[in-house]
Amino acid sequence: MREDSFDFSNEFRELRGSVSSEKMLAPAISVERLLQLCAGDEHLTELLHGTLEQCARYTEDVARFLQIEAEGEESKKSGEYYEIDAKRTRTHDATIDSINILARELSRRGRDGSFVERFAGNRTAYMKFAITLTFDSLQPQT
């Protein structure tokens, strides 16, 4: 995936810039490996791209939430904190669904979708996977 495939906000691009020199944790399965697993199947490829976009939206929501949270009581008084937290939760739920659908469809079509078993219903594990997958998708593919 290339960065210009997604419509990231300026805040997200700044976040990416601030961590780009840091060593990022690798996702449970790389974008490159997922592309290989989906190769030759248009439906799987579309699901993968949708999942990557959903992971990117979630990563952006997390970044926004952390920015709002850093504002402290002011953001809570204005209600902004609660609004972005609710949006982040909804996006997190949709991201989990998207990852699960991709894994299920991979398995249904005789491909390896077992990577999702590592998360075993653990919302935090899904969160980490979505964020690391987003950053992996922004790296040049070899």
URMO-V775331 format. One record per run of one state. SS is the DSSP state (hx for helix, st for strand, lp for the rest). FROM is the first residue (numbers start at 1). TO is the last residue. Records with the same first field share a line. If there is no record, write none. Layout:
# URMO-V775331
SS = FROM-TO, FROM-TO
This chain:
# URMO-V775331
lp = 1-2, 6-9, 20-30, 39-41, 71-72, 79-79, 109-113, 119-122, 138-142
hx = 3-5, 10-19, 31-38, 42-70, 73-78, 80-108, 114-118, 123-137
